[in-house]
Amino acid sequence: MRNDSSAAFAAPSSVFALAQVPVSTGEASPICLGLASYTFRNFSRAQLIAFMKQLNVFALNAKDVKDHLPMDPQEESTALADYAAAGIKLHAAGAIYFPKDEDADIRAKFEYCKRAGIGVVVAGDPAPETRPRIEKFVKEYDIRIAIHNHGPEDKLWRSPLDVLKAVKDMDPRIGCCIDVGHTVRAGTDVVGAIHEAGPRLFNVHMKDLTNLDSKESQVTVGDGIMPVRKMFEALISTKYEGFVDLEYEIHPEDPMPGVIASFAYMRGVLAGMGFASKGLTENDETAGSCQNFEL
């Protein structure tokens, strides 16, 4: 394991303990940790909720996968009631795709997020011609759009720098979701990208790689070579107010061991920086734009 913090764990039991109870060595961290529901894409909403309770993570970036957050209004309402009963708060949705430059299609997706009280839409691959129409709905709904970069395979949004170039003259509520793995695979300095994005950074998808050129090299956060501490330092320096959402894409049939270890590592990095890890807890009355999340 790489040593860019004081986090270390010698056995699975200690990993579990770290994941269950955030280490507190000082003031509360400005970094809020959350979970991308895509991590548990092969599991039902009930299982997802149980996993989140086990992880002591109550901030969710939800996706319409399995029954996590269905687009159907009635089914969505049932899901929202389940999350509320479990103390889970939804801060973002996505990735949501915008393939059609049509009011009806775009409005349906903004309504979906409005019903859920979600303030950030993580947008996957919006076509260039849709951007002016999306901007219109951003202004109408006051919901932010975070365009998600998808690395060298993406013809439009390889890097967050491509996103920033495209949206620089648009409404300030249109910005980016930095997927740290796809960013480095695109040859972009992820720490520099965080600084460049500044106030247009609305969401971060966290993962780790052992080879910065290989999508297939994803590992548990802490077992690769991603500069986790430097990324956290950059987010703090730029006064980032969103969430760092773990998006653990490997081992889809049994992700929990890697997810536990990833949260333990990130919490350990924050502890090594002198912070208590911050995220929503079951009884939290703060957080959200991380610190100002409406409960």
NUTOR-211645 format. One record per residue (C-alpha): residue number from 1; x negated, y, z negated; residue in three letters. Coordinates in Angstrom, 2 decimals, always signed. Each point is the difference from the previous one (the first is absolute). Layout:
N
[NUM [X Y Z] 'ALA']
...
//
This chain:
295
[1 [+0.00 +0.00 +0.00] 'MET']
[2 [-1.16 +3.51 +0.78] 'ARG']
[3 [-0.84 +2.18 -3.01] 'ASN']
[4 [+1.25 +3.53 +0.70] 'ASP']
[5 [+1.67 +0.23 -3.40] 'SER']
[6 [-0.15 -1.49 -3.45] 'SER']
[7 [+2.80 -2.45 +0.87] 'ALA']
[8 [-1.02 -3.61 -0.37] 'ALA']
[9 [+1.86 -3.17 -0.76] 'PHE']
[10 [-1.49 -3.37 -0.60] 'ALA']
[11 [+3.02 -2.25 +0.11] 'ALA']
[12 [+3.54 -0.04 +1.36] 'PRO']
[13 [+1.41 +0.52 -3.50] 'SER']
[14 [-1.90 +3.25 -0.40] 'SER']
[15 [+1.13 +1.10 +3.46] 'VAL']
[16 [+3.59 -0.60 -1.05] 'PHE']
[17 [-0.48 +1.94 -3.21] 'ALA']
[18 [-1.43 +2.98 +1.88] 'LEU']
[19 [+2.87 -0.08 +2.48] 'ALA']
[20 [+2.59 -0.15 -2.74] 'GLN']
[21 [-1.29 +2.83 -2.17] 'VAL']
[22 [-1.72 +3.04 +1.58] 'PRO']
[23 [-3.35 +0.77 -1.62] 'VAL']
[24 [+0.04 +3.41 -1.68] 'SER']
[25 [-3.29 +1.73 -0.65] 'THR']
[26 [+1.05 +3.63 +0.24] 'GLY']
[27 [+2.51 +2.40 +1.51] 'GLU']
[28 [+2.71 -1.24 +2.33] 'ALA']
[29 [-1.23 -0.46 +3.55] 'SER']
[30 [+1.23 +2.22 +2.83] 'PRO']
[31 [+0.05 -3.19 +2.10] 'ILE']
[32 [+3.34 -1.83 +0.00] 'CYS']
[33 [-0.05 -3.65 +1.03] 'LEU']
[34 [+2.92 -1.60 +1.81] 'GLY']
[35 [+0.83 -3.02 +2.13] 'LEU']
[36 [+0.93 -0.38 +3.67] 'ALA']
[37 [+2.81 -2.55 +0.09] 'SER']
[38 [-1.44 -1.44 +3.22] 'TYR']
[39 [-2.52 -1.70 -2.29] 'THR']
[40 [+2.81 -2.37 -1.03] 'PHE']
[41 [+1.63 -0.22 +3.43] 'ARG']
[42 [+0.61 -3.73 -0.35] 'ASN']
[43 [+1.80 +0.39 -3.32] 'PHE']
[44 [+3.49 +1.15 -0.90] 'SER']
[45 [+0.84 +3.24 -1.76] 'ARG']
[46 [+0.64 -1.87 -3.24] 'ALA']
[47 [-3.44 -1.58 +0.21] 'GLN']
[48 [-1.57 +3.36 +0.88] 'LEU']
[49 [+1.56 +1.59 -3.08] 'ILE']
[50 [-1.26 -2.82 -2.21] 'ALA']
[51 [-3.51 +0.36 +1.43] 'PHE']
[52 [+0.02 +3.76 -0.57] 'MET']
[53 [+1.00 -0.46 -3.63] 'LYS']
[54 [-2.82 -2.49 -0.43] 'GLN']
[55 [-2.42 +2.50 +1.53] 'LEU']
[56 [+1.32 +2.88 -2.14] 'ASN']
[57 [+0.49 +1.99 +3.23] 'VAL']
[58 [+3.30 +1.84 +0.45] 'PHE']
[59 [-0.69 +2.23 +3.02] 'ALA']
[60 [+1.01 -1.48 +3.35] 'LEU']
[61 [-0.57 +0.84 +3.64] 'ASN']
[62 [+2.89 -2.05 +1.40] 'ALA']
[63 [+0.40 -1.54 +3.43] 'LYS']
[64 [+2.95 -1.57 +1.78] 'ASP']
[65 [-1.52 -3.47 -0.19] 'VAL']
[66 [+1.79 -3.02 -1.45] 'LYS']
[67 [+2.61 +1.71 -2.19] 'ASP']
[68 [-2.34 +2.58 -1.56] 'HIS']
[69 [+1.84 +3.08 +1.27] 'LEU']
[70 [+2.52 -0.84 +2.74] 'PRO']
[71 [+1.07 +2.64 +2.51] 'MET']
[72 [+3.68 -0.92 -0.43] 'ASP']
[73 [+1.47 +2.58 -2.43] 'PRO']
[74 [+1.91 -2.48 -2.14] 'GLN']
[75 [-2.92 -2.41 -0.25] 'GLU']
[76 [-2.34 +2.92 -0.68] 'GLU']
[77 [+2.26 +1.13 -2.85] 'SER']
[78 [-0.21 -3.44 -1.59] 'THR']
[79 [-3.79 +0.04 +0.30] 'ALA']
[80 [-0.22 +3.45 -1.56] 'LEU']
[81 [+2.12 -1.15 -2.93] 'ALA']
[82 [-2.32 -2.96 -0.53] 'ASP']
[83 [-3.07 +2.22 +0.00] 'TYR']
[84 [+1.61 +2.52 -2.35] 'ALA']
[85 [+0.95 -2.76 -2.43] 'ALA']
[86 [-3.63 -1.16 +0.00] 'ALA']
[87 [-1.38 +3.52 -0.53] 'GLY']
[88 [-1.63 +0.04 +3.43] 'ILE']
[89 [-0.19 +3.34 +1.82] 'LYS']
[90 [-0.25 +0.27 +3.79] 'LEU']
[91 [-2.32 +2.78 +1.17] 'HIS']
[92 [-0.48 -0.90 +3.68] 'ALA']
[93 [+1.42 -2.24 +2.71] 'ALA']
[94 [-1.81 -1.62 +2.87] 'GLY']
[95 [-1.44 -0.52 +2.25] 'ALA']
[96 [+3.09 +1.18 +1.88] 'ILE']
[97 [-0.24 +0.14 +3.78] 'TYR']
[98 [+1.38 +2.69 +2.30] 'PHE']
[99 [+0.00 -1.46 +3.52] 'PRO']
[100 [+2.93 +2.10 +1.31] 'LYS']
[101 [+0.13 +3.74 +0.56] 'ASP']
[102 [+3.66 +0.04 -0.98] 'GLU']
[103 [+1.83 +1.85 -2.77] 'ASP']
[104 [+2.08 -3.01 -1.03] 'ALA']
[105 [-2.99 -2.30 -0.47] 'ASP']
[106 [-2.09 +2.53 -1.91] 'ILE']
[107 [+2.89 +1.25 -2.14] 'ARG']
[108 [+0.85 -3.56 -1.07] 'ALA']
[109 [-3.50 -0.41 -1.41] 'LYS']
[110 [+0.08 +3.33 -1.83] 'PHE']
[111 [+3.41 -0.90 -1.45] 'GLU']
[112 [-1.44 -3.34 -1.13] 'TYR']
[113 [-2.69 +1.82 -1.97] 'CYS']
[114 [+2.35 +2.69 -1.28] 'LYS']
[115 [+2.33 -2.64 -1.46] 'ARG']
[116 [-2.97 -1.50 -1.82] 'ALA']
[117 [-1.25 +3.34 -1.30] 'GLY']
[118 [-3.27 -0.55 +1.82] 'ILE']
[119 [-2.10 +3.07 +0.80] 'GLY']
[120 [-2.63 -1.51 +2.33] 'VAL']
[121 [+0.56 -1.95 +3.21] 'VAL']
[122 [-3.07 -1.99 +1.01] 'VAL']
[123 [+0.35 +0.11 +3.78] 'ALA']
[124 [-1.55 -2.71 +2.14] 'GLY']
[125 [-1.03 +0.98 +3.52] 'ASP']
[126 [+2.47 +2.81 +0.78] 'PRO']
[127 [-0.18 +0.71 +3.73] 'ALA']
[128 [-1.28 +3.51 +0.86] 'PRO']
[129 [+3.31 +0.98 +1.59] 'GLU']
[130 [+1.85 -0.70 -3.27] 'THR']
[131 [-2.01 +2.42 -2.12] 'ARG']
[132 [+2.00 +3.19 +0.71] 'PRO']
[133 [+3.26 -1.82 -0.74] 'ARG']
[134 [-1.45 -1.55 -3.17] 'ILE']
[135 [-1.14 +3.46 -1.08] 'GLU']
[136 [+3.60 +1.21 +0.34] 'LYS']
[137 [+1.17 -2.70 -2.43] 'PHE']
[138 [-2.87 +0.68 -2.39] 'VAL']
[139 [+1.28 +3.57 -0.29] 'LYS']
[140 [+3.62 -1.08 -0.35] 'GLU']
[141 [-0.58 -2.70 -2.64] 'TYR']
[142 [-3.10 +1.40 -1.74] 'ASP']
[143 [-1.58 -3.44 +0.19] 'ILE']
[144 [-3.69 -0.28 +0.82] 'ARG']
[145 [-1.36 -2.11 +2.85] 'ILE']
[146 [-3.32 -1.78 -0.54] 'ALA']
[147 [-1.26 -1.42 +3.30] 'ILE']
[148 [-1.83 -3.27 -0.66] 'HIS']
[149 [-3.24 -0.64 +1.91] 'ASN']
[150 [-0.54 -3.57 +1.22] 'HIS']
[151 [-3.66 -0.15 +1.00] 'GLY']
[152 [-1.73 -0.69 +3.31] 'PRO']
[153 [+2.88 -2.10 +1.36] 'GLU']
[154 [+2.34 +3.01 -0.20] 'ASP']
[155 [+0.01 +2.01 +3.23] 'LYS']
[156 [+1.49 +3.08 -1.69] 'LEU']
[157 [-0.96 +0.07 -3.67] 'TRP']
[158 [-3.33 -1.75 -0.44] 'ARG']
[159 [-1.14 +2.32 -2.77] 'SER']
[160 [+1.59 +2.54 -2.34] 'PRO']
[161 [-2.04 +2.57 +1.89] 'LEU']
[162 [+2.13 -0.74 +3.09] 'ASP']
[163 [+3.09 +0.65 -2.09] 'VAL']
[164 [-1.33 +3.25 -1.42] 'LEU']
[165 [-0.91 +1.29 +3.45] 'LYS']
[166 [+3.50 -0.74 +1.29] 'ALA']
[167 [+1.93 +1.55 -2.90] 'VAL']
[168 [-2.20 +2.99 -0.89] 'LYS']
[169 [+2.50 +2.53 +1.41] 'ASP']
[170 [+3.11 -1.81 -1.21] 'MET']
[171 [+2.04 +0.35 -3.20] 'ASP']
[172 [-2.27 -0.56 -3.03] 'PRO']
[173 [+2.26 -2.86 -1.09] 'ARG']
[174 [-1.36 -2.05 +2.93] 'ILE']
[175 [-3.31 -1.63 -0.85] 'GLY']
[176 [-1.65 -3.36 -0.39] 'CYS']
[177 [-0.13 -3.23 -1.92] 'CYS']
[178 [-3.63 -1.06 -0.12] 'ILE']
[179 [-0.37 -3.75 +0.27] 'ASP']
[180 [-3.54 -0.25 -1.30] 'VAL']
[181 [-0.79 -3.31 +1.73] 'GLY']
[182 [+1.21 +1.08 +3.43] 'HIS']
[183 [-1.78 +3.34 -0.48] 'THR']
[184 [-3.46 -1.47 -0.48] 'VAL']
[185 [+0.57 -2.50 +2.82] 'ARG']
[186 [+0.64 +2.98 +2.28] 'ALA']
[187 [-3.47 +1.27 -0.87] 'GLY']
[188 [+1.31 +2.84 -2.18] 'THR']
[189 [-1.57 +0.97 -3.32] 'ASP']
[190 [+2.95 -0.64 -2.30] 'VAL']
[191 [-1.26 +2.33 -2.74] 'VAL']
[192 [-0.45 +2.78 +2.55] 'GLY']
[193 [+3.47 -0.69 +1.41] 'ALA']
[194 [+1.55 +0.44 -3.45] 'ILE']
[195 [-1.67 +3.38 -0.32] 'HIS']
[196 [+1.01 +1.02 +3.52] 'GLU']
[197 [+3.62 -1.04 -0.51] 'ALA']
[198 [+0.32 +2.03 -3.19] 'GLY']
[199 [+3.62 +1.07 -0.53] 'PRO']
[200 [+1.19 -2.02 +3.01] 'ARG']
[201 [-0.83 -3.29 -1.70] 'LEU']
[202 [+3.23 -1.48 -1.36] 'PHE']
[203 [-0.80 -3.68 -0.55] 'ASN']
[204 [-2.99 -2.35 -0.22] 'VAL']
[205 [+0.00 -3.72 +0.79] 'HIS']
[206 [-2.79 -1.69 -1.93] 'MET']
[207 [-1.87 -3.15 +1.03] 'LYS']
[208 [-3.57 -1.27 +0.13] 'ASP']
[209 [-2.20 -1.52 +2.71] 'LEU']
[210 [-3.32 -1.83 +0.04] 'THR']
[211 [-0.69 +1.14 +3.57] 'ASN']
[212 [+1.03 +3.53 +0.94] 'LEU']
[213 [+0.51 -1.06 +3.62] 'ASP']
[214 [+2.18 -3.04 -0.67] 'SER']
[215 [+3.70 -0.05 -0.84] 'LYS']
[216 [-0.37 -3.68 -0.89] 'GLU']
[217 [-2.53 +0.78 -2.75] 'SER']
[218 [+2.61 +1.29 -2.46] 'GLN']
[219 [-0.55 -1.13 -3.57] 'VAL']
[220 [+1.17 +0.82 -3.51] 'THR']
[221 [-0.72 +3.63 -0.85] 'VAL']
[222 [-3.40 +0.00 -1.70] 'GLY']
[223 [-1.37 -2.98 +1.93] 'ASP']
[224 [-0.83 +2.00 +3.12] 'GLY']
[225 [-1.99 +3.10 +0.89] 'ILE']
[226 [+2.64 +2.72 +0.10] 'MET']
[227 [-1.11 +3.06 -2.03] 'PRO']
[228 [+2.89 -0.17 -2.47] 'VAL']
[229 [-1.45 +2.34 -2.61] 'ARG']
[230 [-1.03 +2.58 +2.62] 'LYS']
[231 [+3.50 -0.13 +1.48] 'MET']
[232 [+1.52 +0.59 -3.42] 'PHE']
[233 [-2.41 +2.88 -0.59] 'GLU']
[234 [+0.99 +1.54 +3.35] 'ALA']
[235 [+3.71 -0.33 -0.81] 'LEU']
[236 [-0.53 +1.70 -3.35] 'ILE']
[237 [-2.14 +2.72 +1.58] 'SER']
[238 [+2.69 +0.79 +2.58] 'THR']
[239 [+2.72 -0.05 -2.69] 'LYS']
[240 [+1.86 -2.82 +1.73] 'TYR']
[241 [+3.47 -0.38 -1.53] 'GLU']
[242 [+1.20 -3.20 +1.68] 'GLY']
[243 [-0.45 -3.68 -0.73] 'PHE']
[244 [-2.79 -2.44 +0.79] 'VAL']
[245 [+2.00 -3.05 +1.06] 'ASP']
[246 [-1.63 -3.40 +0.08] 'LEU']
[247 [+0.75 -1.65 +3.35] 'GLU']
[248 [-1.39 -3.50 -0.42] 'TYR']
[249 [+0.52 -1.70 +3.35] 'GLU']
[250 [-1.86 -3.26 -0.48] 'ILE']
[251 [+1.21 -3.27 -1.54] 'HIS']
[252 [+3.66 +0.86 +0.70] 'PRO']
[253 [+1.23 -3.28 -1.49] 'GLU']
[254 [-1.88 +0.54 -3.28] 'ASP']
[255 [-1.08 +3.64 -0.32] 'PRO']
[256 [+0.37 +0.40 -3.77] 'MET']
[257 [-3.54 -1.03 -1.09] 'PRO']
[258 [-1.56 +2.52 +2.36] 'GLY']
[259 [+2.54 +2.68 -0.88] 'VAL']
[260 [-0.66 -0.45 -3.74] 'ILE']
[261 [-3.75 +0.25 +0.56] 'ALA']
[262 [+0.39 +3.03 +2.30] 'SER']
[263 [+1.98 +1.99 -2.57] 'PHE']
[264 [-2.43 -1.06 -2.72] 'ALA']
[265 [-2.91 +1.26 +2.07] 'TYR']
[266 [+1.64 +3.34 +0.85] 'MET']
[267 [+0.95 +0.54 -3.64] 'ARG']
[268 [-3.55 -0.86 -0.96] 'GLY']
[269 [-1.40 +2.56 +2.45] 'VAL']
[270 [+2.24 +2.66 -1.50] 'LEU']
[271 [-1.06 -1.03 -3.50] 'ALA']
[272 [-3.63 +0.27 +1.09] 'GLY']
[273 [+0.75 +3.55 +1.15] 'MET']
[274 [+1.32 +0.79 -3.47] 'GLY']
[275 [+3.69 -0.22 +0.87] 'PHE']
[276 [+2.90 -2.14 -1.01] 'ALA']
[277 [+1.56 -1.41 +3.16] 'SER']
[278 [+3.26 +1.73 +0.82] 'LYS']
[279 [+3.05 -1.45 +1.63] 'GLY']
[280 [+3.62 -0.30 -0.86] 'LEU']
[281 [+0.76 -2.19 -2.96] 'THR']
[282 [+3.38 -1.37 -0.91] 'GLU']
[283 [+0.71 +2.86 -2.39] 'ASN']
[284 [-1.99 +2.71 +1.77] 'ASP']
[285 [+1.63 +3.41 +0.13] 'GLU']
[286 [-2.65 +1.57 +2.26] 'THR']
[287 [-1.85 -0.78 +3.19] 'ALA']
[288 [+0.92 +0.06 +3.63] 'GLY']
[289 [-1.02 +2.51 +2.49] 'SER']
[290 [-1.70 -2.05 -2.51] 'CYS']
[291 [+0.06 +2.54 -2.78] 'GLN']
[292 [+3.41 +1.44 +0.91] 'ASN']
[293 [+1.86 -3.13 +1.06] 'PHE']
[294 [+3.73 +0.39 -0.53] 'GLU']
[295 [+1.49 -2.79 -2.06] 'LEU']
//
